[in-house]
Amino acid sequence: MTEEKRDDSKAEQFLKQYLTGSDDELGIGEYALGKLYLSQDRIDEAEQLFIKSAEKGNAYSAFSLGRIYMTEEKRDDSKAERSS
């Protein structure tokens, strides 16, 4: 996913493969795939992945959820406060 060799479709493929084949107890794969979707403006999909990851205790996902809930599209101050 570096700018030099960025290939979103390959990144998505490998992250989905990682999620299928591993016990992602820390929500790292969901967080990474959520970040990819966020960069593609796939907000709803990113939100769902961040929720799953945050439920596993991933603080980065919780922070990302808070940021999503502060955007114009998904504005929800109570969810933003709970997430961050």
PDB file of N, CA, C and O in Angstrom:
ATOM      1  N   MET A   1       0.805  -1.195   0.000  1.00  0.00           N
ATOM      2  CA  MET A   1       0.000   0.000   0.000  1.00  0.00           C
ATOM      3  C   MET A   1       0.851   1.263   0.000  1.00  0.00           C
ATOM      4  O   MET A   1       0.320   2.357   0.190  1.00  0.00           O
ATOM      5  N   THR A   2       2.151   1.138  -0.207  1.00  0.00           N
ATOM      6  CA  THR A   2       2.970   2.334  -0.325  1.00  0.00           C
ATOM      7  C   THR A   2       2.625   3.041  -1.628  1.00  0.00           C
ATOM      8  O   THR A   2       2.158   2.411  -2.577  1.00  0.00           O
ATOM      9  N   GLU A   3       2.853   4.335  -1.673  1.00  0.00           N
ATOM     10  CA  GLU A   3       2.531   5.111  -2.874  1.00  0.00           C
ATOM     11  C   GLU A   3       3.272   4.580  -4.093  1.00  0.00           C
ATOM     12  O   GLU A   3       2.736   4.582  -5.201  1.00  0.00           O
ATOM     13  N   GLU A   4       4.501   4.129  -3.889  1.00  0.00           N
ATOM     14  CA  GLU A   4       5.325   3.661  -4.993  1.00  0.00           C
ATOM     15  C   GLU A   4       4.730   2.427  -5.677  1.00  0.00           C
ATOM     16  O   GLU A   4       4.767   2.317  -6.903  1.00  0.00           O
ATOM     17  N   LYS A   5       4.186   1.509  -4.894  1.00  0.00           N
ATOM     18  CA  LYS A   5       3.666   0.256  -5.440  1.00  0.00           C
ATOM     19  C   LYS A   5       2.219   0.018  -5.039  1.00  0.00           C
ATOM     20  O   LYS A   5       1.812  -1.126  -4.843  1.00  0.00           O
ATOM     21  N   ARG A   6       1.456   1.061  -4.918  1.00  0.00           N
ATOM     22  CA  ARG A   6       0.075   0.951  -4.451  1.00  0.00           C
ATOM     23  C   ARG A   6      -0.780   0.153  -5.429  1.00  0.00           C
ATOM     24  O   ARG A   6      -0.859   0.473  -6.615  1.00  0.00           O
ATOM     25  N   ASP A   7      -1.415  -0.888  -4.910  1.00  0.00           N
ATOM     26  CA  ASP A   7      -2.342  -1.705  -5.677  1.00  0.00           C
ATOM     27  C   ASP A   7      -3.467  -2.081  -4.721  1.00  0.00           C
ATOM     28  O   ASP A   7      -3.389  -3.085  -4.013  1.00  0.00           O
ATOM     29  N   ASP A   8      -4.508  -1.264  -4.711  1.00  0.00           N
ATOM     30  CA  ASP A   8      -5.599  -1.450  -3.758  1.00  0.00           C
ATOM     31  C   ASP A   8      -6.275  -2.800  -3.889  1.00  0.00           C
ATOM     32  O   ASP A   8      -6.663  -3.401  -2.887  1.00  0.00           O
ATOM     33  N   SER A   9      -6.419  -3.282  -5.110  1.00  0.00           N
ATOM     34  CA  SER A   9      -7.114  -4.561  -5.280  1.00  0.00           C
ATOM     35  C   SER A   9      -6.302  -5.712  -4.692  1.00  0.00           C
ATOM     36  O   SER A   9      -6.867  -6.619  -4.083  1.00  0.00           O
ATOM     37  N   LYS A  10      -4.988  -5.682  -4.867  1.00  0.00           N
ATOM     38  CA  LYS A  10      -4.139  -6.714  -4.268  1.00  0.00           C
ATOM     39  C   LYS A  10      -4.137  -6.593  -2.742  1.00  0.00           C
ATOM     40  O   LYS A  10      -4.201  -7.595  -2.029  1.00  0.00           O
ATOM     41  N   ALA A  11      -4.065  -5.371  -2.260  1.00  0.00           N
ATOM     42  CA  ALA A  11      -4.079  -5.153  -0.812  1.00  0.00           C
ATOM     43  C   ALA A  11      -5.375  -5.693  -0.218  1.00  0.00           C
ATOM     44  O   ALA A  11      -5.359  -6.372   0.809  1.00  0.00           O
ATOM     45  N   GLU A  12      -6.501  -5.390  -0.868  1.00  0.00           N
ATOM     46  CA  GLU A  12      -7.794  -5.876  -0.391  1.00  0.00           C
ATOM     47  C   GLU A  12      -7.827  -7.410  -0.412  1.00  0.00           C
ATOM     48  O   GLU A  12      -8.298  -8.038   0.536  1.00  0.00           O
ATOM     49  N   GLN A  13      -7.335  -7.991  -1.476  1.00  0.00           N
ATOM     50  CA  GLN A  13      -7.316  -9.447  -1.609  1.00  0.00           C
ATOM     51  C   GLN A  13      -6.515 -10.089  -0.469  1.00  0.00           C
ATOM     52  O   GLN A  13      -6.986 -11.036   0.160  1.00  0.00           O
ATOM     53  N   PHE A  14      -5.319  -9.582  -0.206  1.00  0.00           N
ATOM     54  CA  PHE A  14      -4.476 -10.173   0.827  1.00  0.00           C
ATOM     55  C   PHE A  14      -5.036  -9.939   2.229  1.00  0.00           C
ATOM     56  O   PHE A  14      -4.940 -10.814   3.090  1.00  0.00           O
ATOM     57  N   LEU A  15      -5.613  -8.773   2.460  1.00  0.00           N
ATOM     58  CA  LEU A  15      -6.202  -8.510   3.779  1.00  0.00           C
ATOM     59  C   LEU A  15      -7.411  -9.402   4.029  1.00  0.00           C
ATOM     60  O   LEU A  15      -7.589  -9.903   5.139  1.00  0.00           O
ATOM     61  N   LYS A  16      -8.241  -9.606   3.015  1.00  0.00           N
ATOM     62  CA  LYS A  16      -9.387 -10.509   3.159  1.00  0.00           C
ATOM     63  C   LYS A  16      -8.910 -11.940   3.387  1.00  0.00           C
ATOM     64  O   LYS A  16      -9.488 -12.674   4.189  1.00  0.00           O
ATOM     65  N   GLN A  17      -7.857 -12.331   2.680  1.00  0.00           N
ATOM     66  CA  GLN A  17      -7.281 -13.666   2.860  1.00  0.00           C
ATOM     67  C   GLN A  17      -6.750 -13.817   4.287  1.00  0.00           C
ATOM     68  O   GLN A  17      -6.937 -14.860   4.914  1.00  0.00           O
ATOM     69  N   TYR A  18      -6.094 -12.786   4.791  1.00  0.00           N
ATOM     70  CA  TYR A  18      -5.591 -12.806   6.168  1.00  0.00           C
ATOM     71  C   TYR A  18      -6.742 -12.972   7.153  1.00  0.00           C
ATOM     72  O   TYR A  18      -6.649 -13.773   8.083  1.00  0.00           O
ATOM     73  N   LEU A  19      -7.817 -12.230   6.961  1.00  0.00           N
ATOM     74  CA  LEU A  19      -8.957 -12.315   7.870  1.00  0.00           C
ATOM     75  C   LEU A  19      -9.616 -13.685   7.833  1.00  0.00           C
ATOM     76  O   LEU A  19     -10.104 -14.165   8.856  1.00  0.00           O
ATOM     77  N   THR A  20      -9.636 -14.316   6.669  1.00  0.00           N
ATOM     78  CA  THR A  20     -10.246 -15.633   6.528  1.00  0.00           C
ATOM     79  C   THR A  20      -9.393 -16.713   7.175  1.00  0.00           C
ATOM     80  O   THR A  20      -9.920 -17.656   7.766  1.00  0.00           O
ATOM     81  N   GLY A  21      -8.085 -16.577   7.064  1.00  0.00           N
ATOM     82  CA  GLY A  21      -7.195 -17.647   7.505  1.00  0.00           C
ATOM     83  C   GLY A  21      -6.551 -17.456   8.855  1.00  0.00           C
ATOM     84  O   GLY A  21      -5.654 -18.223   9.207  1.00  0.00           O
ATOM     85  N   SER A  22      -6.965 -16.465   9.631  1.00  0.00           N
ATOM     86  CA  SER A  22      -6.297 -16.237  10.905  1.00  0.00           C
ATOM     87  C   SER A  22      -7.297 -15.970  12.018  1.00  0.00           C
ATOM     88  O   SER A  22      -8.465 -15.665  11.779  1.00  0.00           O
ATOM     89  N   ASP A  23      -6.805 -16.091  13.220  1.00  0.00           N
ATOM     90  CA  ASP A  23      -7.594 -15.733  14.395  1.00  0.00           C
ATOM     91  C   ASP A  23      -7.124 -14.347  14.821  1.00  0.00           C
ATOM     92  O   ASP A  23      -6.234 -14.212  15.661  1.00  0.00           O
ATOM     93  N   ASP A  24      -7.722 -13.335  14.242  1.00  0.00           N
ATOM     94  CA  ASP A  24      -7.301 -11.948  14.430  1.00  0.00           C
ATOM     95  C   ASP A  24      -7.865 -11.403  15.745  1.00  0.00           C
ATOM     96  O   ASP A  24      -8.811 -10.615  15.744  1.00  0.00           O
ATOM     97  N   GLU A  25      -7.282 -11.824  16.846  1.00  0.00           N
ATOM     98  CA  GLU A  25      -7.776 -11.459  18.171  1.00  0.00           C
ATOM     99  C   GLU A  25      -7.666  -9.969  18.479  1.00  0.00           C
ATOM    100  O   GLU A  25      -8.413  -9.449  19.307  1.00  0.00           O
ATOM    101  N   LEU A  26      -6.746  -9.289  17.824  1.00  0.00           N
ATOM    102  CA  LEU A  26      -6.516  -7.870  18.103  1.00  0.00           C
ATOM    103  C   LEU A  26      -7.204  -6.940  17.109  1.00  0.00           C
ATOM    104  O   LEU A  26      -7.153  -5.720  17.264  1.00  0.00           O
ATOM    105  N   GLY A  27      -7.845  -7.507  16.088  1.00  0.00           N
ATOM    106  CA  GLY A  27      -8.551  -6.691  15.111  1.00  0.00           C
ATOM    107  C   GLY A  27      -7.651  -5.932  14.168  1.00  0.00           C
ATOM    108  O   GLY A  27      -8.062  -4.925  13.592  1.00  0.00           O
ATOM    109  N   ILE A  28      -6.424  -6.400  14.003  1.00  0.00           N
ATOM    110  CA  ILE A  28      -5.458  -5.694  13.156  1.00  0.00           C
ATOM    111  C   ILE A  28      -5.851  -5.763  11.680  1.00  0.00           C
ATOM    112  O   ILE A  28      -5.781  -4.760  10.970  1.00  0.00           O
ATOM    113  N   GLY A  29      -6.258  -6.929  11.226  1.00  0.00           N
ATOM    114  CA  GLY A  29      -6.653  -7.085   9.826  1.00  0.00           C
ATOM    115  C   GLY A  29      -7.879  -6.259   9.488  1.00  0.00           C
ATOM    116  O   GLY A  29      -7.944  -5.625   8.434  1.00  0.00           O
ATOM    117  N   GLU A  30      -8.851  -6.269  10.387  1.00  0.00           N
ATOM    118  CA  GLU A  30     -10.056  -5.475  10.162  1.00  0.00           C
ATOM    119  C   GLU A  30      -9.724  -3.984  10.146  1.00  0.00           C
ATOM    120  O   GLU A  30     -10.275  -3.227   9.347  1.00  0.00           O
ATOM    121  N   TYR A  31      -8.829  -3.575  11.025  1.00  0.00           N
ATOM    122  CA  TYR A  31      -8.411  -2.171  11.051  1.00  0.00           C
ATOM    123  C   TYR A  31      -7.735  -1.796   9.727  1.00  0.00           C
ATOM    124  O   TYR A  31      -8.048  -0.760   9.140  1.00  0.00           O
ATOM    125  N   ALA A  32      -6.813  -2.637   9.260  1.00  0.00           N
ATOM    126  CA  ALA A  32      -6.082  -2.341   8.022  1.00  0.00           C
ATOM    127  C   ALA A  32      -7.025  -2.294   6.825  1.00  0.00           C
ATOM    128  O   ALA A  32      -6.918  -1.402   5.984  1.00  0.00           O
ATOM    129  N   LEU A  33      -7.950  -3.255   6.746  1.00  0.00           N
ATOM    130  CA  LEU A  33      -8.898  -3.258   5.638  1.00  0.00           C
ATOM    131  C   LEU A  33      -9.850  -2.062   5.749  1.00  0.00           C
ATOM    132  O   LEU A  33     -10.228  -1.472   4.737  1.00  0.00           O
ATOM    133  N   GLY A  34     -10.229  -1.711   6.958  1.00  0.00           N
ATOM    134  CA  GLY A  34     -11.057  -0.525   7.164  1.00  0.00           C
ATOM    135  C   GLY A  34     -10.355   0.741   6.690  1.00  0.00           C
ATOM    136  O   GLY A  34     -10.976   1.605   6.072  1.00  0.00           O
ATOM    137  N   LYS A  35      -9.059   0.850   6.981  1.00  0.00           N
ATOM    138  CA  LYS A  35      -8.289   2.018   6.525  1.00  0.00           C
ATOM    139  C   LYS A  35      -8.236   2.063   4.989  1.00  0.00           C
ATOM    140  O   LYS A  35      -8.342   3.132   4.389  1.00  0.00           O
ATOM    141  N   LEU A  36      -8.074   0.902   4.371  1.00  0.00           N
ATOM    142  CA  LEU A  36      -8.071   0.851   2.914  1.00  0.00           C
ATOM    143  C   LEU A  36      -9.410   1.335   2.366  1.00  0.00           C
ATOM    144  O   LEU A  36      -9.452   2.155   1.450  1.00  0.00           O
ATOM    145  N   TYR A  37     -10.504   0.822   2.932  1.00  0.00           N
ATOM    146  CA  TYR A  37     -11.829   1.239   2.473  1.00  0.00           C
ATOM    147  C   TYR A  37     -12.063   2.725   2.724  1.00  0.00           C
ATOM    148  O   TYR A  37     -12.686   3.406   1.909  1.00  0.00           O
ATOM    149  N   LEU A  38     -11.573   3.218   3.832  1.00  0.00           N
ATOM    150  CA  LEU A  38     -11.711   4.644   4.136  1.00  0.00           C
ATOM    151  C   LEU A  38     -10.996   5.483   3.077  1.00  0.00           C
ATOM    152  O   LEU A  38     -11.504   6.523   2.660  1.00  0.00           O
ATOM    153  N   SER A  39      -9.829   5.035   2.648  1.00  0.00           N
ATOM    154  CA  SER A  39      -9.076   5.772   1.622  1.00  0.00           C
ATOM    155  C   SER A  39      -9.792   5.750   0.276  1.00  0.00           C
ATOM    156  O   SER A  39      -9.515   6.579  -0.590  1.00  0.00           O
ATOM    157  N   GLN A  40     -10.711   4.803   0.100  1.00  0.00           N
ATOM    158  CA  GLN A  40     -11.474   4.690  -1.143  1.00  0.00           C
ATOM    159  C   GLN A  40     -12.883   5.285  -0.991  1.00  0.00           C
ATOM    160  O   GLN A  40     -13.724   5.125  -1.875  1.00  0.00           O
ATOM    161  N   ASP A  41     -13.133   5.967   0.126  1.00  0.00           N
ATOM    162  CA  ASP A  41     -14.445   6.550   0.432  1.00  0.00           C
ATOM    163  C   ASP A  41     -15.550   5.504   0.519  1.00  0.00           C
ATOM    164  O   ASP A  41     -16.707   5.786   0.207  1.00  0.00           O
ATOM    165  N   ARG A  42     -15.194   4.311   0.941  1.00  0.00           N
ATOM    166  CA  ARG A  42     -16.169   3.246   1.190  1.00  0.00           C
ATOM    167  C   ARG A  42     -16.482   3.269   2.688  1.00  0.00           C
ATOM    168  O   ARG A  42     -16.163   2.339   3.429  1.00  0.00           O
ATOM    169  N   ILE A  43     -17.110   4.355   3.097  1.00  0.00           N
ATOM    170  CA  ILE A  43     -17.292   4.686   4.509  1.00  0.00           C
ATOM    171  C   ILE A  43     -18.087   3.625   5.273  1.00  0.00           C
ATOM    172  O   ILE A  43     -17.699   3.230   6.372  1.00  0.00           O
ATOM    173  N   ASP A  44     -19.181   3.170   4.702  1.00  0.00           N
ATOM    174  CA  ASP A  44     -20.022   2.197   5.407  1.00  0.00           C
ATOM    175  C   ASP A  44     -19.278   0.885   5.667  1.00  0.00           C
ATOM    176  O   ASP A  44     -19.390   0.302   6.745  1.00  0.00           O
ATOM    177  N   GLU A  45     -18.523   0.433   4.675  1.00  0.00           N
ATOM    178  CA  GLU A  45     -17.751  -0.801   4.840  1.00  0.00           C
ATOM    179  C   GLU A  45     -16.636  -0.607   5.869  1.00  0.00           C
ATOM    180  O   GLU A  45     -16.383  -1.486   6.693  1.00  0.00           O
ATOM    181  N   ALA A  46     -15.980   0.537   5.814  1.00  0.00           N
ATOM    182  CA  ALA A  46     -14.930   0.837   6.780  1.00  0.00           C
ATOM    183  C   ALA A  46     -15.504   0.886   8.191  1.00  0.00           C
ATOM    184  O   ALA A  46     -14.913   0.351   9.129  1.00  0.00           O
ATOM    185  N   GLU A  47     -16.648   1.525   8.333  1.00  0.00           N
ATOM    186  CA  GLU A  47     -17.291   1.641   9.640  1.00  0.00           C
ATOM    187  C   GLU A  47     -17.555   0.257  10.238  1.00  0.00           C
ATOM    188  O   GLU A  47     -17.277   0.031  11.415  1.00  0.00           O
ATOM    189  N   GLN A  48     -18.083  -0.658   9.448  1.00  0.00           N
ATOM    190  CA  GLN A  48     -18.393  -1.997   9.950  1.00  0.00           C
ATOM    191  C   GLN A  48     -17.132  -2.740  10.393  1.00  0.00           C
ATOM    192  O   GLN A  48     -17.142  -3.428  11.414  1.00  0.00           O
ATOM    193  N   LEU A  49     -16.060  -2.602   9.634  1.00  0.00           N
ATOM    194  CA  LEU A  49     -14.805  -3.244  10.012  1.00  0.00           C
ATOM    195  C   LEU A  49     -14.223  -2.618  11.278  1.00  0.00           C
ATOM    196  O   LEU A  49     -13.723  -3.331  12.148  1.00  0.00           O
ATOM    197  N   PHE A  50     -14.284  -1.306  11.383  1.00  0.00           N
ATOM    198  CA  PHE A  50     -13.786  -0.638  12.585  1.00  0.00           C
ATOM    199  C   PHE A  50     -14.595  -1.046  13.814  1.00  0.00           C
ATOM    200  O   PHE A  50     -14.035  -1.191  14.900  1.00  0.00           O
ATOM    201  N   ILE A  51     -15.892  -1.229  13.657  1.00  0.00           N
ATOM    202  CA  ILE A  51     -16.729  -1.664  14.779  1.00  0.00           C
ATOM    203  C   ILE A  51     -16.268  -3.042  15.257  1.00  0.00           C
ATOM    204  O   ILE A  51     -16.079  -3.253  16.455  1.00  0.00           O
ATOM    205  N   LYS A  52     -16.086  -3.980  14.322  1.00  0.00           N
ATOM    206  CA  LYS A  52     -15.631  -5.330  14.685  1.00  0.00           C
ATOM    207  C   LYS A  52     -14.280  -5.278  15.389  1.00  0.00           C
ATOM    208  O   LYS A  52     -14.067  -5.952  16.396  1.00  0.00           O
ATOM    209  N   SER A  53     -13.382  -4.480  14.854  1.00  0.00           N
ATOM    210  CA  SER A  53     -12.043  -4.373  15.417  1.00  0.00           C
ATOM    211  C   SER A  53     -12.068  -3.701  16.789  1.00  0.00           C
ATOM    212  O   SER A  53     -11.381  -4.142  17.710  1.00  0.00           O
ATOM    213  N   ALA A  54     -12.851  -2.645  16.924  1.00  0.00           N
ATOM    214  CA  ALA A  54     -12.950  -1.938  18.208  1.00  0.00           C
ATOM    215  C   ALA A  54     -13.543  -2.839  19.279  1.00  0.00           C
ATOM    216  O   ALA A  54     -13.160  -2.752  20.445  1.00  0.00           O
ATOM    217  N   GLU A  55     -14.474  -3.701  18.895  1.00  0.00           N
ATOM    218  CA  GLU A  55     -15.063  -4.643  19.851  1.00  0.00           C
ATOM    219  C   GLU A  55     -14.026  -5.629  20.379  1.00  0.00           C
ATOM    220  O   GLU A  55     -14.213  -6.217  21.444  1.00  0.00           O
ATOM    221  N   LYS A  56     -12.934  -5.811  19.638  1.00  0.00           N
ATOM    222  CA  LYS A  56     -11.830  -6.668  20.077  1.00  0.00           C
ATOM    223  C   LYS A  56     -10.809  -5.883  20.898  1.00  0.00           C
ATOM    224  O   LYS A  56      -9.784  -6.427  21.308  1.00  0.00           O
ATOM    225  N   GLY A  57     -11.091  -4.615  21.132  1.00  0.00           N
ATOM    226  CA  GLY A  57     -10.217  -3.784  21.939  1.00  0.00           C
ATOM    227  C   GLY A  57      -9.188  -2.982  21.175  1.00  0.00           C
ATOM    228  O   GLY A  57      -8.275  -2.426  21.785  1.00  0.00           O
ATOM    229  N   ASN A  58      -9.303  -2.902  19.863  1.00  0.00           N
ATOM    230  CA  ASN A  58      -8.339  -2.157  19.059  1.00  0.00           C
ATOM    231  C   ASN A  58      -8.612  -0.659  19.184  1.00  0.00           C
ATOM    232  O   ASN A  58      -9.614  -0.154  18.679  1.00  0.00           O
ATOM    233  N   ALA A  59      -7.716   0.031  19.855  1.00  0.00           N
ATOM    234  CA  ALA A  59      -7.878   1.464  20.122  1.00  0.00           C
ATOM    235  C   ALA A  59      -7.806   2.301  18.842  1.00  0.00           C
ATOM    236  O   ALA A  59      -8.476   3.329  18.741  1.00  0.00           O
ATOM    237  N   TYR A  60      -7.006   1.876  17.871  1.00  0.00           N
ATOM    238  CA  TYR A  60      -6.911   2.616  16.613  1.00  0.00           C
ATOM    239  C   TYR A  60      -8.248   2.605  15.874  1.00  0.00           C
ATOM    240  O   TYR A  60      -8.652   3.605  15.279  1.00  0.00           O
ATOM    241  N   SER A  61      -8.926   1.455  15.922  1.00  0.00           N
ATOM    242  CA  SER A  61     -10.242   1.369  15.285  1.00  0.00           C
ATOM    243  C   SER A  61     -11.263   2.231  16.014  1.00  0.00           C
ATOM    244  O   SER A  61     -12.091   2.888  15.384  1.00  0.00           O
ATOM    245  N   ALA A  62     -11.204   2.227  17.330  1.00  0.00           N
ATOM    246  CA  ALA A  62     -12.119   3.065  18.107  1.00  0.00           C
ATOM    247  C   ALA A  62     -11.910   4.534  17.753  1.00  0.00           C
ATOM    248  O   ALA A  62     -12.874   5.280  17.584  1.00  0.00           O
ATOM    249  N   PHE A  63     -10.656   4.944  17.643  1.00  0.00           N
ATOM    250  CA  PHE A  63     -10.341   6.321  17.254  1.00  0.00           C
ATOM    251  C   PHE A  63     -10.861   6.618  15.852  1.00  0.00           C
ATOM    252  O   PHE A  63     -11.438   7.678  15.611  1.00  0.00           O
ATOM    253  N   SER A  64     -10.655   5.675  14.926  1.00  0.00           N
ATOM    254  CA  SER A  64     -11.122   5.864  13.550  1.00  0.00           C
ATOM    255  C   SER A  64     -12.637   5.975  13.496  1.00  0.00           C
ATOM    256  O   SER A  64     -13.173   6.766  12.720  1.00  0.00           O
ATOM    257  N   LEU A  65     -13.333   5.187  14.313  1.00  0.00           N
ATOM    258  CA  LEU A  65     -14.785   5.299  14.387  1.00  0.00           C
ATOM    259  C   LEU A  65     -15.197   6.684  14.867  1.00  0.00           C
ATOM    260  O   LEU A  65     -16.114   7.292  14.316  1.00  0.00           O
ATOM    261  N   GLY A  66     -14.520   7.174  15.888  1.00  0.00           N
ATOM    262  CA  GLY A  66     -14.811   8.515  16.385  1.00  0.00           C
ATOM    263  C   GLY A  66     -14.657   9.555  15.301  1.00  0.00           C
ATOM    264  O   GLY A  66     -15.463  10.480  15.198  1.00  0.00           O
ATOM    265  N   ARG A  67     -13.628   9.407  14.496  1.00  0.00           N
ATOM    266  CA  ARG A  67     -13.406  10.352  13.397  1.00  0.00           C
ATOM    267  C   ARG A  67     -14.496  10.239  12.330  1.00  0.00           C
ATOM    268  O   ARG A  67     -14.939  11.248  11.782  1.00  0.00           O
ATOM    269  N   ILE A  68     -14.923   9.016  12.039  1.00  0.00           N
ATOM    270  CA  ILE A  68     -16.008   8.832  11.061  1.00  0.00           C
ATOM    271  C   ILE A  68     -17.269   9.517  11.555  1.00  0.00           C
ATOM    272  O   ILE A  68     -17.965  10.181  10.787  1.00  0.00           O
ATOM    273  N   TYR A  69     -17.564   9.354  12.849  1.00  0.00           N
ATOM    274  CA  TYR A  69     -18.799   9.915  13.396  1.00  0.00           C
ATOM    275  C   TYR A  69     -18.729  11.435  13.564  1.00  0.00           C
ATOM    276  O   TYR A  69     -19.711  12.064  13.958  1.00  0.00           O
ATOM    277  N   MET A  70     -17.587  12.011  13.268  1.00  0.00           N
ATOM    278  CA  MET A  70     -17.464  13.464  13.299  1.00  0.00           C
ATOM    279  C   MET A  70     -17.527  14.067  11.893  1.00  0.00           C
ATOM    280  O   MET A  70     -17.478  15.288  11.739  1.00  0.00           O
ATOM    281  N   THR A  71     -17.636  13.216  10.869  1.00  0.00           N
ATOM    282  CA  THR A  71     -17.729  13.722   9.500  1.00  0.00           C
ATOM    283  C   THR A  71     -19.152  14.183   9.208  1.00  0.00           C
ATOM    284  O   THR A  71     -20.099  13.803   9.897  1.00  0.00           O
ATOM    285  N   GLU A  72     -19.278  14.990   8.201  1.00  0.00           N
ATOM    286  CA  GLU A  72     -20.593  15.509   7.819  1.00  0.00           C
ATOM    287  C   GLU A  72     -21.544  14.378   7.427  1.00  0.00           C
ATOM    288  O   GLU A  72     -22.731  14.413   7.750  1.00  0.00           O
ATOM    289  N   GLU A  73     -21.011  13.380   6.730  1.00  0.00           N
ATOM    290  CA  GLU A  73     -21.824  12.272   6.235  1.00  0.00           C
ATOM    291  C   GLU A  73     -22.396  11.397   7.354  1.00  0.00           C
ATOM    292  O   GLU A  73     -23.537  10.946   7.260  1.00  0.00           O
ATOM    293  N   LYS A  74     -21.622  11.157   8.400  1.00  0.00           N
ATOM    294  CA  LYS A  74     -22.014  10.227   9.465  1.00  0.00           C
ATOM    295  C   LYS A  74     -22.121  10.910  10.829  1.00  0.00           C
ATOM    296  O   LYS A  74     -22.023  10.237  11.856  1.00  0.00           O
ATOM    297  N   ARG A  75     -22.316  12.209  10.863  1.00  0.00           N
ATOM    298  CA  ARG A  75     -22.286  12.979  12.113  1.00  0.00           C
ATOM    299  C   ARG A  75     -23.174  12.364  13.189  1.00  0.00           C
ATOM    300  O   ARG A  75     -24.388  12.248  13.018  1.00  0.00           O
ATOM    301  N   ASP A  76     -22.550  11.970  14.301  1.00  0.00           N
ATOM    302  CA  ASP A  76     -23.264  11.434  15.454  1.00  0.00           C
ATOM    303  C   ASP A  76     -22.390  11.699  16.668  1.00  0.00           C
ATOM    304  O   ASP A  76     -21.495  10.912  16.978  1.00  0.00           O
ATOM    305  N   ASP A  77     -22.647  12.804  17.353  1.00  0.00           N
ATOM    306  CA  ASP A  77     -21.790  13.223  18.454  1.00  0.00           C
ATOM    307  C   ASP A  77     -21.737  12.206  19.599  1.00  0.00           C
ATOM    308  O   ASP A  77     -20.682  12.021  20.206  1.00  0.00           O
ATOM    309  N   SER A  78     -22.851  11.550  19.897  1.00  0.00           N
ATOM    310  CA  SER A  78     -22.837  10.592  21.006  1.00  0.00           C
ATOM    311  C   SER A  78     -21.997   9.370  20.646  1.00  0.00           C
ATOM    312  O   SER A  78     -21.265   8.859  21.495  1.00  0.00           O
ATOM    313  N   LYS A  79     -22.088   8.889  19.401  1.00  0.00           N
ATOM    314  CA  LYS A  79     -21.247   7.759  18.984  1.00  0.00           C
ATOM    315  C   LYS A  79     -19.776   8.179  18.933  1.00  0.00           C
ATOM    316  O   LYS A  79     -18.896   7.412  19.321  1.00  0.00           O
ATOM    317  N   ALA A  80     -19.518   9.373  18.463  1.00  0.00           N
ATOM    318  CA  ALA A  80     -18.136   9.865  18.387  1.00  0.00           C
ATOM    319  C   ALA A  80     -17.518   9.925  19.779  1.00  0.00           C
ATOM    320  O   ALA A  80     -16.362   9.543  19.963  1.00  0.00           O
ATOM    321  N   GLU A  81     -18.269  10.393  20.741  1.00  0.00           N
ATOM    322  CA  GLU A  81     -17.762  10.492  22.108  1.00  0.00           C
ATOM    323  C   GLU A  81     -17.502   9.116  22.702  1.00  0.00           C
ATOM    324  O   GLU A  81     -16.490   8.921  23.376  1.00  0.00           O
ATOM    325  N   ARG A  82     -18.390   8.165  22.469  1.00  0.00           N
ATOM    326  CA  ARG A  82     -18.220   6.804  23.005  1.00  0.00           C
ATOM    327  C   ARG A  82     -17.052   6.093  22.353  1.00  0.00           C
ATOM    328  O   ARG A  82     -16.374   5.302  23.009  1.00  0.00           O
ATOM    329  N   SER A  83     -16.800   6.355  21.076  1.00  0.00           N
ATOM    330  CA  SER A  83     -15.766   5.654  20.338  1.00  0.00           C
ATOM    331  C   SER A  83     -14.363   6.105  20.709  1.00  0.00           C
ATOM    332  O   SER A  83     -13.454   5.282  20.825  1.00  0.00           O
ATOM    333  N   SER A  84     -14.183   7.389  20.893  1.00  0.00           N
ATOM    334  CA  SER A  84     -12.831   7.919  21.069  1.00  0.00           C
ATOM    335  C   SER A  84     -12.287   7.740  22.450  1.00  0.00           C
ATOM    336  O   SER A  84     -11.158   8.144  22.726  1.00  0.00           O
TER     337      SER A  84
END
